[in-house]
Every structure is written in structure tokens, then in C-alpha cells.
């Protein structure tokens, strides 16, 4: 770990390197823009080979990366509003009811021609997950889905990168970032999926000016060519700071003044679904409350540890 400045000496309101520091407030209003839908979770000791069979436990749970982060923010005492697109179907009502019960306010556009997002999540005996996603209405997220009223009174906007990674929803994602900047909000983006980062230069152009980029180590490699968190320094001409997650190895913060890592919290992995979404919420909740980078990372890893220790992608209610 290298330390070129002490985070606990950073005066309130002063930037961490090139990053704008969010207003120090409790219960911050955060707008989350991203997918929401249903997860069909298939748990099996071993997944079958092609053409084979396996016994499994199958459940239907609320999901969607943006919705997961919003639910974790609410559980951590932050006031979140989720902006998303759903179908005009029974699944949409279920999704809204689950989010409302979790303390998340919703601004959900109803798509008359596409279903609510649905993801099949395959979880093996070690708790590791693979996903088959039908984004449905979420893939049609549009600039008109970002109502100006959604930004009123907000302090921060968090964007799920899935919206940027599909051409059909990219314009809506860019509109959300533009509205946040126009309103003076701080911003964060989670790239979400290394396998879908097929145009890293285009993605980085889209997130230029974002305050916090929140990639996994695999996503960092897709963007920089290296899994080494130090490679994130090459992104600092575009973003204010980078927080890199590495699962059981912890997380690293990189900005112009310091590079520092914290270990992961010990956890028995039951289901890794949504761990990154929970990390985002933990880090943002702490950072918005004025925490220094080390403490924000620890809050993120603590939320991630809570997430992997139970089935599903949402906090227990």
C-alpha cells in the first residue's frame, strides 16, 4: 500500500485528489439509475454438463443491479430513488412492491411492448454465480425516462453500467449523467460486466467526468489491460477516483493523492449474487456521510460480506 497523503487529515469539503467530495450529509438522497427485475435463482451442488440433468433448488427473487444497490442503500440509512424501465406486466407490480417494502422510492417507466427484466442466476456449490439475462424493458431505457423531478433534492447519482453497455439503453444512461452534472450532483458508475466491455474506449468516453468509477478487477482489466489496481491511475484524467473490488482479496482506492487497499471481511460464501451491488452501496453510504477513502472501502467490503453470506442479492428485511 502506498500513501502519499493521510485520508484522516483531509479537511471537510476538500477534494480527494481530483475528486469532488460529496456534501457531508446523513441520510443522503441518492438517485440510482439502472435495471430492476426478477432473478430466477437456480442453486445446485454441481451444474449439469450440456445435455445432462441435475437436482436444483429454484426460487424467484427481486433483482437487477440498480435495484439491488438502491435496496442496500436504503438498508444502510440512505434515501434512494430508483429510476428504471419495466414492462407493463405483473412482474413490474411485484418489483415495485418489493422495492417500496425495502424503503426505495421508485420512478419506473412502463414499457407497453417489452417485459420486465428477468435473469436466470445459476449458483454452484461454492456459491459462485453465472447469469443468463433477458433485460427486456430495461434494454429500452430512454432519455425520456429520466424525469427532471428525479434530480430535485438529490446529492448523488449512481449509474449501473449495464445501461451504457447496451446500445439501445446508452442514450438514456448518458442523459441521466448529463442531468446529474447539470444539477451539480456527484456521480458514480459501476461498469458491471467485464465480458460486455467490448468497446473500452467508448465506455471511458461515456464516463468521463464521473467522480467515482467502481470496477471489479476483471472490469479494470477490460478498461486498462491489467488487473493490477495501480493501473487505475491511468484513468484519473477521466474520473476523479477509482475503487477496485477483488472479492475475497478486498478492495483498493486510487486517486491522485493516494493508493490504498483494505482486506475483505471474512464471510462464508453462500451466494455471490449482488455482492458488487452491495459494495457500491456500502462505499457510497459512507462516502456521502464524509468518510475518508479507507473507511469508505471498509464500509463497502462489509456490505459485500453481508451480501455473500445469504441467498439472493438484497439485504434481509
C-alpha positions as a Python dict, from the first residue, in 0.01 Angstrom:
ca = {
    (1, 'X'): (0, 0, 0),
    (2, 'X'): (138, 343, -84),
    (3, 'X'): (21, 652, 98),
    (4, 'X'): (106, 990, -40),
    (5, 'X'): (-140, 1164, 189),
    (6, 'X'): (-330, 1073, 503),
    (7, 'X'): (-704, 1045, 441),
    (8, 'X'): (-786, 1136, 801),
    (9, 'X'): (-608, 1471, 752),
    (10, 'X'): (-831, 1569, 458),
    (11, 'X'): (-1030, 1879, 557),
    (12, 'X'): (-1406, 1857, 507),
    (13, 'X'): (-1509, 1976, 163),
    (14, 'X'): (-1161, 1945, 15),
    (15, 'X'): (-1117, 1711, -284),
    (16, 'X'): (-952, 1370, -254),
    (17, 'X'): (-705, 1434, -537),
    (18, 'X'): (-911, 1529, -843),
    (19, 'X'): (-1240, 1409, -695),
    (20, 'X'): (-1518, 1640, -586),
    (21, 'X'): (-1616, 1549, -235),
    (22, 'X'): (-1987, 1492, -184),
    (23, 'X'): (-2171, 1711, 61),
    (24, 'X'): (-2140, 1566, 409),
    (25, 'X'): (-2496, 1477, 497),
    (26, 'X'): (-2673, 1199, 679),
    (27, 'X'): (-2944, 1001, 501),
    (28, 'X'): (-2830, 1141, 168),
    (29, 'X'): (-3074, 1142, -122),
    (30, 'X'): (-2922, 925, -394),
    (31, 'X'): (-3068, 868, -739),
    (32, 'X'): (-2985, 519, -869),
    (33, 'X'): (-3032, 462, -1242),
    (34, 'X'): (-3028, 102, -1359),
    (35, 'X'): (-3206, -226, -1410),
    (36, 'X'): (-3471, -379, -1190),
    (37, 'X'): (-3645, -712, -1240),
    (38, 'X'): (-3675, -1067, -1118),
    (39, 'X'): (-3400, -1322, -1060),
    (40, 'X'): (-3478, -1690, -1114),
    (41, 'X'): (-3212, -1837, -885),
    (42, 'X'): (-3107, -2195, -956),
    (43, 'X'): (-2889, -2348, -683),
    (44, 'X'): (-2720, -2682, -750),
    (45, 'X'): (-2428, -2864, -592),
    (46, 'X'): (-2289, -2906, -944),
    (47, 'X'): (-2425, -2755, -1262),
    (48, 'X'): (-2509, -3014, -1528),
    (49, 'X'): (-2294, -3077, -1833),
    (50, 'X'): (-2461, -2995, -2168),
    (51, 'X'): (-2741, -3245, -2225),
    (52, 'X'): (-2732, -3359, -1861),
    (53, 'X'): (-2964, -3327, -1563),
    (54, 'X'): (-2919, -3211, -1204),
    (55, 'X'): (-3136, -3163, -899),
    (56, 'X'): (-3168, -2798, -801),
    (57, 'X'): (-3337, -2555, -565),
    (58, 'X'): (-3516, -2287, -767),
    (59, 'X'): (-3651, -1961, -625),
    (60, 'X'): (-3773, -1632, -771),
    (61, 'X'): (-3631, -1323, -604),
    (62, 'X'): (-3616, -949, -678),
    (63, 'X'): (-3303, -844, -864),
    (64, 'X'): (-3143, -603, -1108),
    (65, 'X'): (-2810, -434, -1037),
    (66, 'X'): (-2950, -84, -993),
    (67, 'X'): (-3237, -204, -776),
    (68, 'X'): (-3002, -413, -562),
    (69, 'X'): (-2780, -114, -491),
    (70, 'X'): (-3082, 100, -410),
    (71, 'X'): (-3213, -162, -165),
    (72, 'X'): (-2875, -185, 8),
    (73, 'X'): (-2857, 195, 30),
    (74, 'X'): (-3196, 201, 200),
    (75, 'X'): (-3084, -69, 443),
    (76, 'X'): (-2781, 146, 527),
    (77, 'X'): (-2989, 452, 610),
    (78, 'X'): (-2962, 636, 279),
    (79, 'X'): (-3267, 776, 99),
    (80, 'X'): (-3262, 622, -253),
    (81, 'X'): (-3478, 682, -559),
    (82, 'X'): (-3458, 420, -834),
    (83, 'X'): (-3504, 535, -1194),
    (84, 'X'): (-3563, 241, -1429),
    (85, 'X'): (-3783, 97, -1704),
    (86, 'X'): (-4009, -204, -1652),
    (87, 'X'): (-4274, -381, -1853),
    (88, 'X'): (-4649, -329, -1823),
    (89, 'X'): (-4687, -672, -1666),
    (90, 'X'): (-4746, -844, -1329),
    (91, 'X'): (-4369, -871, -1273),
    (92, 'X'): (-4347, -492, -1270),
    (93, 'X'): (-4600, -470, -987),
    (94, 'X'): (-4405, -730, -790),
    (95, 'X'): (-4082, -541, -848),
    (96, 'X'): (-4234, -212, -733),
    (97, 'X'): (-4389, -368, -423),
    (98, 'X'): (-4058, -530, -322),
    (99, 'X'): (-3867, -204, -364),
    (100, 'X'): (-4124, 0, -175),
    (101, 'X'): (-4117, -250, 111),
    (102, 'X'): (-3738, -218, 118),
    (103, 'X'): (-3759, 161, 156),
    (104, 'X'): (-3677, 253, -204),
    (105, 'X'): (-3876, 521, -382),
    (106, 'X'): (-3942, 439, -747),
    (107, 'X'): (-3963, 629, -1074),
    (108, 'X'): (-4037, 339, -1307),
    (109, 'X'): (-4132, 396, -1669),
    (110, 'X'): (-4373, 133, -1803),
    (111, 'X'): (-4290, -14, -2144),
    (112, 'X'): (-4600, -146, -2324),
    (113, 'X'): (-4403, -362, -2565),
    (114, 'X'): (-4131, -535, -2361),
    (115, 'X'): (-4138, -745, -2043),
    (116, 'X'): (-3981, -660, -1710),
    (117, 'X'): (-3617, -768, -1690),
    (118, 'X'): (-3564, -1132, -1589),
    (119, 'X'): (-3232, -1301, -1509),
    (120, 'X'): (-3161, -1671, -1458),
    (121, 'X'): (-2888, -1696, -1193),
    (122, 'X'): (-2700, -2027, -1172),
    (123, 'X'): (-2532, -2074, -833),
    (124, 'X'): (-2292, -2364, -784),
    (125, 'X'): (-2193, -2546, -467),
    (126, 'X'): (-1919, -2289, -392),
    (127, 'X'): (-2167, -2001, -407),
    (128, 'X'): (-2033, -1865, -735),
    (129, 'X'): (-2288, -1740, -982),
    (130, 'X'): (-2334, -1726, -1359),
    (131, 'X'): (-2612, -1530, -1525),
    (132, 'X'): (-2842, -1552, -1826),
    (133, 'X'): (-3008, -1215, -1868),
    (134, 'X'): (-3314, -1101, -2061),
    (135, 'X'): (-3303, -726, -1998),
    (136, 'X'): (-3642, -678, -2162),
    (137, 'X'): (-3776, -329, -2096),
    (138, 'X'): (-3453, -225, -1923),
    (139, 'X'): (-3273, -252, -2256),
    (140, 'X'): (-3510, 16, -2389),
    (141, 'X'): (-3429, 272, -2117),
    (142, 'X'): (-3457, 611, -2288),
    (143, 'X'): (-3373, 977, -2219),
    (144, 'X'): (-3740, 1047, -2155),
    (145, 'X'): (-3732, 804, -1862),
    (146, 'X'): (-3509, 1050, -1673),
    (147, 'X'): (-3766, 1292, -1535),
    (148, 'X'): (-3621, 1627, -1420),
    (149, 'X'): (-3808, 1588, -1090),
    (150, 'X'): (-3596, 1281, -1011),
    (151, 'X'): (-3291, 1502, -956),
    (152, 'X'): (-3468, 1753, -733),
    (153, 'X'): (-3320, 1748, -384),
    (154, 'X'): (-3066, 1479, -473),
    (155, 'X'): (-2697, 1493, -387),
    (156, 'X'): (-2560, 1199, -586),
    (157, 'X'): (-2639, 984, -889),
    (158, 'X'): (-2521, 625, -921),
    (159, 'X'): (-2544, 460, -1262),
    (160, 'X'): (-2540, 87, -1329),
    (161, 'X'): (-2311, 34, -1628),
    (162, 'X'): (-2542, -219, -1791),
    (163, 'X'): (-2731, 78, -1933),
    (164, 'X'): (-2416, 204, -2106),
    (165, 'X'): (-2315, -141, -2232),
    (166, 'X'): (-2626, -191, -2446),
    (167, 'X'): (-2657, 44, -2744),
    (168, 'X'): (-3034, 51, -2700),
    (169, 'X'): (-3016, 198, -2347),
    (170, 'X'): (-2696, 403, -2380),
    (171, 'X'): (-2869, 731, -2473),
    (172, 'X'): (-3083, 711, -2160),
    (173, 'X'): (-2779, 648, -1943),
    (174, 'X'): (-2593, 943, -2092),
    (175, 'X'): (-2899, 1162, -2038),
    (176, 'X'): (-2903, 1065, -1671),
    (177, 'X'): (-2534, 1153, -1628),
    (178, 'X'): (-2585, 1482, -1809),
    (179, 'X'): (-2883, 1572, -1590),
    (180, 'X'): (-2683, 1492, -1277),
    (181, 'X'): (-2395, 1713, -1386),
    (182, 'X'): (-2632, 1995, -1475),
    (183, 'X'): (-2784, 1967, -1130),
    (184, 'X'): (-2447, 1972, -951),
    (185, 'X'): (-2474, 1613, -826),
    (186, 'X'): (-2170, 1398, -766),
    (187, 'X'): (-2172, 1080, -974),
    (188, 'X'): (-2057, 719, -970),
    (189, 'X'): (-2065, 436, -1224),
    (190, 'X'): (-2020, 61, -1182),
    (191, 'X'): (-1914, -98, -1515),
    (192, 'X'): (-2094, -421, -1405),
    (193, 'X'): (-1977, -677, -1662),
    (194, 'X'): (-1623, -733, -1791),
    (195, 'X'): (-1744, -961, -2071),
    (196, 'X'): (-1964, -682, -2211),
    (197, 'X'): (-1691, -417, -2210),
    (198, 'X'): (-1613, -478, -2576),
    (199, 'X'): (-1553, -109, -2651),
    (200, 'X'): (-1346, 15, -2355),
    (201, 'X'): (-1252, 341, -2523),
    (202, 'X'): (-1618, 420, -2589),
    (203, 'X'): (-1716, 331, -2234),
    (204, 'X'): (-1443, 551, -2088),
    (205, 'X'): (-1553, 839, -2309),
    (206, 'X'): (-1906, 794, -2175),
    (207, 'X'): (-1797, 807, -1809),
    (208, 'X'): (-1553, 1099, -1847),
    (209, 'X'): (-1615, 1345, -1565),
    (210, 'X'): (-1760, 1087, -1324),
    (211, 'X'): (-1644, 1127, -964),
    (212, 'X'): (-1620, 758, -875),
    (213, 'X'): (-1565, 458, -1100),
    (214, 'X'): (-1637, 126, -926),
    (215, 'X'): (-1497, -164, -1133),
    (216, 'X'): (-1418, -519, -1031),
    (217, 'X'): (-1064, -634, -1103),
    (218, 'X'): (-1187, -809, -1420),
    (219, 'X'): (-1362, -492, -1536),
    (220, 'X'): (-1048, -291, -1462),
    (221, 'X'): (-852, -529, -1685),
    (222, 'X'): (-1105, -476, -1964),
    (223, 'X'): (-1055, -100, -1932),
    (224, 'X'): (-679, -80, -1873),
    (225, 'X'): (-536, -414, -1983),
    (226, 'X'): (-426, -503, -1629),
    (227, 'X'): (-584, -644, -1314),
    (228, 'X'): (-332, -451, -1100),
    (229, 'X'): (-525, -178, -915),
    (230, 'X'): (-231, 54, -978),
    (231, 'X'): (-333, 55, -1344),
    (232, 'X'): (-635, 263, -1240),
    (233, 'X'): (-403, 564, -1222),
    (234, 'X'): (-427, 569, -1600),
    (235, 'X'): (-798, 650, -1568),
    (236, 'X'): (-757, 956, -1347),
    (237, 'X'): (-753, 1200, -1637),
    (238, 'X'): (-1114, 1091, -1695),
    (239, 'X'): (-1258, 1017, -1349),
    (240, 'X'): (-1198, 1154, -1003),
    (241, 'X'): (-1122, 827, -824),
    (242, 'X'): (-1143, 454, -875),
    (243, 'X'): (-1244, 191, -618),
    (244, 'X'): (-1148, -157, -739),
    (245, 'X'): (-1309, -467, -588),
    (246, 'X'): (-1132, -802, -576),
    (247, 'X'): (-1373, -1035, -397),
    (248, 'X'): (-1210, -1217, -105),
    (249, 'X'): (-893, -1011, -160),
    (250, 'X'): (-1062, -685, -59),
    (251, 'X'): (-1072, -351, -238),
    (252, 'X'): (-839, -68, -339),
    (253, 'X'): (-893, 307, -366),
    (254, 'X'): (-693, 502, -626),
    (255, 'X'): (-693, 878, -671),
    (256, 'X'): (-431, 1142, -745),
    (257, 'X'): (-318, 1164, -384),
    (258, 'X'): (-317, 806, -264),
    (259, 'X'): (-346, 440, -343),
    (260, 'X'): (-464, 226, -54),
    (261, 'X'): (-610, -121, -5),
    (262, 'X'): (-824, -284, 263),
    (263, 'X'): (-879, -657, 314),
    (264, 'X'): (-1213, -825, 264),
    (265, 'X'): (-1420, -908, 570),
    (266, 'X'): (-1431, -1283, 639),
    (267, 'X'): (-1753, -1440, 514),
    (268, 'X'): (-1888, -1784, 439),
    (269, 'X'): (-1993, -1755, 76),
    (270, 'X'): (-2349, -1878, 23),
    (271, 'X'): (-2433, -1678, -290),
    (272, 'X'): (-2213, -1416, -458),
    (273, 'X'): (-2506, -1262, -649),
    (274, 'X'): (-2525, -889, -586),
    (275, 'X'): (-2203, -865, -384),
    (276, 'X'): (-2070, -587, -605),
    (277, 'X'): (-2401, -401, -587),
    (278, 'X'): (-2386, -419, -207),
    (279, 'X'): (-2024, -299, -208),
    (280, 'X'): (-2127, 4, -413),
    (281, 'X'): (-2399, 90, -163),
    (282, 'X'): (-2174, 47, 140),
    (283, 'X'): (-1899, 261, -7),
    (284, 'X'): (-2138, 532, -126),
    (285, 'X'): (-2327, 549, 203),
    (286, 'X'): (-2001, 605, 390),
    (287, 'X'): (-1852, 845, 137),
    (288, 'X'): (-2167, 1056, 125),
    (289, 'X'): (-2152, 1080, 503),
    (290, 'X'): (-1799, 1223, 480),
    (291, 'X'): (-1587, 911, 531),
    (292, 'X'): (-1225, 904, 418),
    (293, 'X'): (-1134, 652, 145),
    (294, 'X'): (-1016, 378, 382),
    (295, 'X'): (-1337, 391, 583),
    (296, 'X'): (-1550, 405, 269),
    (297, 'X'): (-1373, 93, 138),
    (298, 'X'): (-1427, -87, 468),
    (299, 'X'): (-1797, 0, 460),
    (300, 'X'): (-1815, -136, 106),
    (301, 'X'): (-1641, -463, 191),
    (302, 'X'): (-1861, -503, 499),
    (303, 'X'): (-2175, -473, 288),
    (304, 'X'): (-2030, -716, 32),
    (305, 'X'): (-1959, -968, 308),
    (306, 'X'): (-2320, -939, 429),
    (307, 'X'): (-2441, -996, 74),
    (308, 'X'): (-2247, -1316, 3),
    (309, 'X'): (-2342, -1472, 337),
    (310, 'X'): (-2709, -1514, 240),
    (311, 'X'): (-2908, -1623, -66),
    (312, 'X'): (-3018, -1358, -311),
    (313, 'X'): (-2894, -1011, -400),
    (314, 'X'): (-3087, -799, -147),
    (315, 'X'): (-3041, -731, 225),
    (316, 'X'): (-3258, -914, 474),
    (317, 'X'): (-3559, -718, 596),
}
